[in-house]
Amino acid sequence: MSRPLTMPRPPAGYAFPLAELTAARRFAARHGLEASILLDHGRPGEDFEEVIALAARGPGGPAWLLWRDAEHLVMRRPDGTEARFVRLSQALATLGG
């Protein structure tokens, strides 16, 4: 008995270039935020190779999540809304960068 082959779904979010990861960490340090790189992160039905989390220091502080989809950089704000950008620098500028 053979099982039908299924093609894996492409990830919803892709890895960042090293220069962008470094820029996000520098931005966080300058603005008193914590930067975390979440590998193989996901939510139901979607997998992300990398997600950048920028959070206010201390427990329960607001957090921004950033990931790359096939066309844009996506930022989820603490209120759950999402915005799309072409470059990381554009997204960080909305946070005061």
C-alpha positions as MATLAB code, in Angstrom:
seq = 'MSRPLTMPRPPAGYAFPLAELTAARRFAARHGLEASILLDHGRPGEDFEEVIALAARGPGGPAWLLWRDAEHLVMRRPDGTEARFVRLSQALATLGG';
ca = [
       0.000    0.000    0.000;
       1.511    3.301   -1.019;
       0.714    6.718    0.284;
       0.172    9.586   -2.136;
       3.010   12.089   -2.174;
       2.174   15.544   -0.937;
       4.187   18.641   -1.626;
       5.205   20.598    1.453;
       3.716   24.056    1.737;
       6.165   26.910    1.338;
       6.742   28.874    4.534;
       4.621   31.956    5.207;
       7.747   33.788    6.330;
      11.311   33.595    5.096;
      14.725   34.136    6.675;
      16.191   37.630    6.901;
      19.510   38.656    5.383;
      22.218   38.859    8.061;
      22.530   42.635    7.556;
      18.851   43.099    8.496;
      19.187   40.947   11.616;
      22.172   43.039   12.677;
      20.291   46.286   11.945;
      17.300   45.136   14.004;
      19.542   44.295   16.974;
      21.297   47.691   16.739;
      17.949   49.479   16.537;
      16.706   47.619   19.610;
      19.844   48.485   21.597;
      19.559   52.186   20.689;
      15.886   52.329   21.682;
      15.956   50.290   24.877;
      14.168   47.297   23.349;
      14.944   43.609   23.491;
      15.439   41.896   20.131;
      14.856   38.176   19.724;
      15.209   36.093   16.599;
      12.599   33.321   16.615;
      13.554   30.392   14.393;
      10.961   28.063   12.882;
       8.212   30.097   14.496;
       4.611   29.484   13.622;
       0.938   29.889   14.181;
      -1.796   27.473   13.106;
      -1.506   26.813    9.382;
       1.585   28.993    8.885;
       5.287   28.398    9.386;
       7.934   31.107    9.507;
      11.666   30.468    9.024;
      12.534   33.544   11.112;
      10.614   36.179   13.017;
      12.182   39.221   14.654;
      10.525   40.140   17.946;
      11.161   43.620   19.329;
       9.802   44.065   22.850;
       9.849   46.691   25.540;
      12.066   45.593   28.409;
      10.325   44.086   31.391;
       7.439   41.692   31.721;
       4.300   42.354   29.755;
       5.753   45.144   27.621;
       4.445   45.657   24.103;
       6.033   43.580   21.336;
       6.322   44.009   17.591;
       6.808   40.973   15.339;
       8.487   41.271   11.944;
       8.793   38.680    9.192;
       9.344   38.501    5.453;
       6.696   37.017    3.206;
       7.203   36.409   -0.513;
       6.815   40.128   -1.326;
       7.077   42.319    1.775;
       8.355   42.768    5.248;
       5.349   42.440    7.567;
       5.139   44.066   10.996;
       2.501   43.024   13.508;
       1.956   45.741   16.066;
       1.081   45.091   19.717;
      -2.595   45.819   18.945;
      -2.619   42.985   16.361;
      -2.751   45.161   13.251;
      -0.284   44.496   10.463;
       1.577   46.784    8.083;
       3.669   45.903    5.048;
       6.949   47.487    4.023;
       9.539   47.062    1.302;
      12.535   47.531    3.622;
      13.269   46.893    7.276;
      14.404   50.505    7.679;
      10.883   51.662    6.761;
       9.307   49.450    9.400;
      11.784   50.546   12.081;
      11.191   54.206   11.195;
       7.562   53.805   12.298;
       8.880   52.791   15.718;
      11.023   55.897   16.029;
      14.095   54.898   14.103;
];
